[in-house]
């Protein structure tokens, strides 16, 4: 009778032991699972919670990059795996915006890009000049090319006033959204060439009818209208052609930032007599310079003569001597 009760007791003991073991295993797994969730381990709970980001950028055509790859200019939310990511918003003419983040769930990024300030270059066309920017007098002096340069001109409307011995003039300009600036010319005054660039985009205007010669390209200019085109980054000599009097060439710089050049060309007073070109003196001076092997200076005098008298035999002969002297390396 006593032996018949042994087996049921052993079986109950084994079941209890098994239940305890299973309970321990379950607790261990739950603890491990909770620890992984707390640490944000990918592949477990966080893998079931994707990351959604929504970027509202200004300007609206700003390009968005996530982890170095462009996603264009999306208006709808973007989905990514939870974890660490790098966000970049950029647009030509603006300072880029960057942010790193590590998260899951839903994130919103309102981004307003700031335009890169403009460099304003003024060529007043006169030696003695006073300059005002936004009604504030500016001190300083022109560079070797005769230009006054003001850096860090912010977005918005601005005015430039210059006063010279030949007269004074005021030009307004509008610089917005990282685009080339646009001018508002005075009703009267000197001929004004206005060329603005931003990230290769060019806007050129003149209160005159002329041809703008830029390196090997030519753009027609009409009062009240703008010529728009693109140029590669670099420096270009610009010249107005087709005007009654020739205008001195100026340099135009094209780069990633905005740069505006304003050149003023004042009319020659009626009572101002132009100096008479003394052809014989120029020819004699060219011969003297050539004896000292100063070919460039001699050629400059010859060119002045040929500009007024293209068929001058003496000038052509001296020019031939200069060419031969250069061919044998006889010039300084």
C-alpha positions as CSV (number, residue, x, y, z in Angstrom):
1,X,0.0,0.0,0.0
2,X,2.8,2.4,0.9
3,X,4.7,1.7,-2.4
4,X,1.7,2.6,-4.5
5,X,1.9,6.3,-3.3
6,X,5.6,6.8,-4.2
7,X,5.2,7.3,-8.0
8,X,2.5,10.0,-7.9
9,X,4.6,12.0,-5.5
10,X,7.7,11.8,-7.7
11,X,5.7,12.8,-10.8
12,X,4.3,15.9,-9.0
13,X,7.7,16.9,-7.9
14,X,9.1,16.6,-11.4
15,X,6.3,18.8,-12.8
16,X,6.9,21.5,-10.2
17,X,10.6,21.5,-11.0
18,X,9.8,21.9,-14.7
19,X,7.5,24.8,-14.1
20,X,10.1,26.5,-11.9
21,X,12.7,26.1,-14.7
22,X,10.3,27.4,-17.4
23,X,9.4,30.3,-15.2
24,X,13.1,31.2,-14.7
25,X,13.8,31.0,-18.5
26,X,10.8,33.2,-19.2
27,X,11.9,35.8,-16.7
28,X,15.4,35.8,-18.1
29,X,14.1,36.3,-21.7
30,X,11.8,39.0,-20.6
31,X,14.6,40.8,-18.7
32,X,16.9,40.5,-21.7
33,X,14.2,41.7,-24.0
34,X,13.5,44.7,-21.8
35,X,17.2,45.5,-21.5
36,X,17.5,45.5,-25.3
37,X,14.4,47.7,-25.7
38,X,15.8,50.2,-23.1
39,X,19.1,50.5,-25.0
40,X,17.3,50.9,-28.3
41,X,18.9,47.8,-29.9
42,X,18.0,47.6,-33.7
43,X,16.5,44.2,-34.6
44,X,14.3,44.0,-31.6
45,X,11.6,46.3,-30.5
46,X,13.0,49.5,-32.1
47,X,13.0,47.8,-35.5
48,X,9.2,47.8,-35.2
49,X,9.2,51.6,-34.7
50,X,10.5,53.3,-37.9
51,X,11.8,56.9,-38.1
52,X,9.7,59.4,-39.9
53,X,11.1,62.9,-40.6
54,X,9.3,65.9,-42.1
55,X,11.4,68.8,-43.4
56,X,9.8,72.2,-44.1
57,X,12.5,74.2,-45.9
58,X,12.6,77.9,-46.9
59,X,13.2,78.5,-49.8
60,X,10.9,75.7,-50.9
61,X,13.3,74.5,-53.7
62,X,16.1,73.8,-51.2
63,X,17.6,70.3,-51.7
64,X,17.5,67.8,-48.8
65,X,20.2,65.2,-48.2
66,X,19.9,62.3,-45.7
67,X,23.1,60.4,-44.9
68,X,24.8,62.1,-47.9
69,X,22.1,61.0,-50.4
70,X,19.8,63.5,-52.1
71,X,16.1,63.0,-51.6
72,X,15.2,66.0,-53.7
73,X,12.7,68.6,-52.4
74,X,9.9,66.3,-50.9
75,X,6.9,67.8,-49.2
76,X,5.7,64.5,-47.7
77,X,7.3,62.8,-44.6
78,X,10.2,60.5,-45.2
79,X,10.6,57.1,-43.6
80,X,14.0,55.7,-42.4
81,X,15.2,53.0,-40.1
82,X,15.4,54.1,-36.5
83,X,19.0,55.1,-35.4
84,X,21.6,57.8,-36.2
85,X,21.3,59.9,-39.3
86,X,22.7,63.1,-40.8
87,X,20.4,65.7,-42.3
88,X,21.6,68.4,-44.8
89,X,19.5,71.2,-46.4
90,X,21.2,73.3,-49.1
91,X,20.5,75.7,-52.0
92,X,22.9,77.7,-54.2
93,X,23.5,81.1,-52.8
94,X,22.6,80.1,-49.2
95,X,24.5,78.8,-46.2
96,X,23.9,75.0,-45.8
97,X,22.1,73.7,-42.7
98,X,23.2,70.5,-41.0
99,X,22.1,68.4,-38.1
100,X,22.8,64.9,-36.8
101,X,20.2,63.0,-34.8
102,X,19.6,59.6,-33.4
103,X,15.9,58.7,-32.8
104,X,12.8,56.8,-33.7
105,X,9.3,57.8,-34.2
106,X,8.3,61.1,-35.9
107,X,10.5,64.3,-36.1
108,X,9.8,67.6,-37.7
109,X,12.5,70.0,-38.9
110,X,11.5,73.6,-39.8
111,X,14.6,75.0,-41.7
112,X,15.1,78.6,-43.0
113,X,18.3,78.9,-45.0
114,X,20.2,82.2,-44.7
115,X,21.5,83.8,-48.0
116,X,25.2,84.3,-48.3
117,X,25.9,88.1,-48.1
118,X,26.8,90.0,-51.3
119,X,30.0,91.7,-52.2
120,X,29.3,95.1,-53.8
121,X,31.9,96.6,-56.1
122,X,31.6,100.2,-57.3
123,X,33.6,101.7,-60.1
124,X,32.8,105.5,-59.9
125,X,34.7,106.4,-63.1
126,X,36.4,109.4,-61.3
127,X,39.4,109.8,-59.1
128,X,37.9,112.0,-56.4
129,X,34.7,110.5,-55.1
130,X,32.4,110.3,-52.1
131,X,30.4,107.1,-51.5
132,X,27.3,106.4,-49.5
133,X,25.7,103.0,-48.9
134,X,22.1,103.1,-47.5
135,X,22.6,106.8,-46.7
136,X,25.7,106.1,-44.6
137,X,29.0,107.7,-45.8
138,X,31.7,105.2,-46.4
139,X,35.4,105.8,-45.7
140,X,38.3,104.1,-47.4
141,X,40.0,104.2,-50.8
142,X,39.7,102.4,-54.1
143,X,41.9,99.5,-55.1
144,X,44.3,99.5,-58.0
145,X,41.5,99.1,-60.5
146,X,39.7,102.2,-59.0
147,X,36.9,100.1,-57.4
148,X,35.4,100.5,-54.0
149,X,34.3,97.1,-52.5
150,X,31.9,96.5,-49.7
151,X,31.5,93.0,-48.3
152,X,28.7,91.5,-46.3
153,X,25.8,93.3,-48.0
154,X,22.7,91.7,-46.6
155,X,19.5,90.6,-48.3
156,X,17.0,93.3,-49.1
157,X,16.8,96.8,-50.7
158,X,19.9,99.0,-50.7
159,X,20.9,102.3,-52.2
160,X,24.3,103.5,-53.5
161,X,25.1,107.2,-53.9
162,X,28.3,108.5,-55.4
163,X,29.4,112.1,-55.7
164,X,32.2,113.1,-58.1
165,X,33.5,116.2,-59.8
166,X,31.5,115.2,-62.9
167,X,28.2,115.0,-60.8
168,X,26.4,112.7,-58.5
169,X,24.1,109.7,-59.0
170,X,22.1,107.3,-56.9
171,X,21.2,103.6,-57.8
172,X,18.9,101.3,-55.8
173,X,19.3,97.6,-55.9
174,X,17.3,94.6,-54.7
175,X,19.1,91.5,-53.4
176,X,16.9,88.6,-52.4
177,X,16.7,84.8,-52.1
178,X,20.4,84.4,-53.1
179,X,19.6,85.5,-56.7
180,X,21.6,88.1,-58.6
181,X,20.6,91.6,-57.6
182,X,18.4,93.8,-59.7
183,X,18.9,97.6,-60.1
184,X,16.7,100.7,-60.2
185,X,18.5,103.4,-62.3
186,X,18.1,107.1,-61.9
187,X,16.1,108.9,-64.6
188,X,19.2,110.9,-65.7
189,X,22.9,110.9,-65.1
190,X,25.9,108.9,-66.4
191,X,25.9,105.6,-68.3
192,X,25.7,102.8,-65.7
193,X,26.6,99.2,-66.2
194,X,25.2,96.8,-63.6
195,X,26.3,93.2,-63.5
196,X,25.3,90.8,-60.7
197,X,26.2,87.2,-60.3
198,X,25.2,84.4,-57.9
199,X,26.4,80.8,-58.3
200,X,27.0,81.2,-62.0
201,X,23.7,83.0,-62.8
202,X,24.3,86.4,-64.3
203,X,22.0,89.4,-64.6
204,X,23.3,92.4,-66.6
205,X,21.5,95.7,-67.2
206,X,22.4,99.2,-68.5
207,X,20.6,102.4,-68.8
208,X,21.9,102.4,-72.4
209,X,21.6,100.5,-75.6
210,X,24.8,98.6,-76.2
211,X,26.5,95.3,-76.5
212,X,28.1,93.7,-73.4
213,X,31.2,91.9,-74.5
214,X,32.2,89.3,-71.9
215,X,35.3,87.3,-72.9
216,X,34.1,85.5,-76.1
217,X,30.4,86.1,-75.7
218,X,28.2,89.1,-76.4
219,X,24.9,90.1,-74.8
220,X,22.6,92.9,-76.1
221,X,21.5,95.4,-73.5
222,X,18.4,97.6,-73.7
223,X,17.2,100.2,-71.2
224,X,14.5,98.7,-68.9
225,X,15.4,95.1,-69.6
226,X,17.9,92.6,-68.2
227,X,20.1,90.1,-70.0
228,X,20.3,86.8,-68.0
229,X,22.7,84.0,-68.7
230,X,25.2,81.6,-67.0
231,X,28.9,81.6,-66.8
232,X,31.5,79.3,-65.2
233,X,33.3,80.4,-62.1
234,X,36.2,82.8,-62.9
235,X,37.1,86.4,-63.8
236,X,35.9,88.0,-67.0
237,X,36.8,91.2,-68.8
238,X,33.6,93.1,-69.6
239,X,33.3,96.0,-72.1
240,X,30.4,98.1,-73.4
241,X,30.4,98.4,-77.2
242,X,28.2,100.3,-79.6
243,X,28.2,103.6,-77.6
244,X,29.3,106.9,-79.1
245,X,32.5,106.9,-77.0
246,X,34.5,103.8,-76.1
247,X,34.2,102.6,-72.5
248,X,37.1,101.3,-70.4
249,X,36.8,97.5,-69.8
250,X,36.1,96.3,-66.3
251,X,36.5,92.9,-64.6
252,X,33.5,90.8,-63.6
253,X,34.0,88.0,-61.0
254,X,31.7,84.9,-61.0
255,X,31.7,82.6,-58.0
256,X,29.4,80.7,-55.6
257,X,28.6,83.8,-53.6
258,X,26.7,86.9,-54.9
259,X,28.8,89.7,-56.3
260,X,27.6,92.9,-57.9
261,X,29.6,95.3,-60.0
262,X,28.4,98.8,-60.8
263,X,30.4,100.9,-63.3
264,X,29.7,104.6,-63.9
265,X,30.7,106.2,-67.2
266,X,30.4,110.0,-67.1
267,X,29.9,112.1,-70.2
268,X,32.8,114.3,-71.3
269,X,31.9,118.0,-70.8
270,X,31.4,119.9,-74.1
271,X,34.0,122.5,-73.2
272,X,36.6,119.9,-72.3
273,X,39.1,119.7,-75.1
274,X,40.4,116.3,-75.9
275,X,44.2,116.1,-76.3
276,X,45.5,116.0,-79.8
277,X,47.3,112.8,-80.6
278,X,50.9,113.7,-81.7
279,X,51.6,110.8,-84.1
280,X,55.2,111.8,-84.8
281,X,56.1,112.1,-81.1
282,X,54.7,108.7,-80.5
283,X,56.7,107.2,-83.4
284,X,59.9,108.8,-82.2
285,X,59.3,107.6,-78.7
286,X,58.7,104.1,-80.0
287,X,62.0,104.1,-81.8
288,X,63.8,105.2,-78.6
289,X,62.1,102.5,-76.6
290,X,63.0,99.9,-79.2
291,X,66.7,100.8,-78.9
292,X,66.4,99.8,-75.2
293,X,64.6,96.6,-76.2
294,X,61.4,97.8,-74.4
295,X,59.1,96.1,-76.9
296,X,55.8,96.3,-74.9
297,X,56.1,100.0,-74.3
298,X,57.1,100.6,-78.0
299,X,54.2,98.5,-79.2
300,X,51.7,100.5,-77.0
301,X,52.8,103.7,-78.7
302,X,52.5,102.1,-82.1
303,X,49.0,100.9,-81.3
304,X,47.9,104.4,-80.4
305,X,49.1,105.6,-83.8
306,X,47.5,102.8,-85.7
307,X,44.2,103.4,-83.9
308,X,44.0,106.8,-85.5
309,X,46.0,106.1,-88.7
310,X,45.7,102.3,-89.5
311,X,47.8,102.7,-92.7
312,X,50.7,104.7,-91.3
313,X,53.7,103.2,-92.9
314,X,56.2,104.2,-90.2
315,X,54.0,102.6,-87.5
316,X,53.6,99.4,-89.5
317,X,57.4,99.3,-90.0
318,X,58.2,99.7,-86.3
319,X,55.6,97.1,-85.5
320,X,57.4,94.7,-87.9
321,X,60.7,95.4,-86.2
322,X,59.1,94.6,-82.8
323,X,57.8,91.3,-84.0
324,X,61.2,90.3,-85.4
325,X,63.0,91.3,-82.2
326,X,60.5,89.3,-80.1
327,X,61.1,86.2,-82.3
328,X,64.8,86.2,-81.5
329,X,64.3,86.9,-77.8
330,X,65.6,90.4,-78.0
331,X,62.9,92.0,-75.9
332,X,63.2,92.8,-72.2
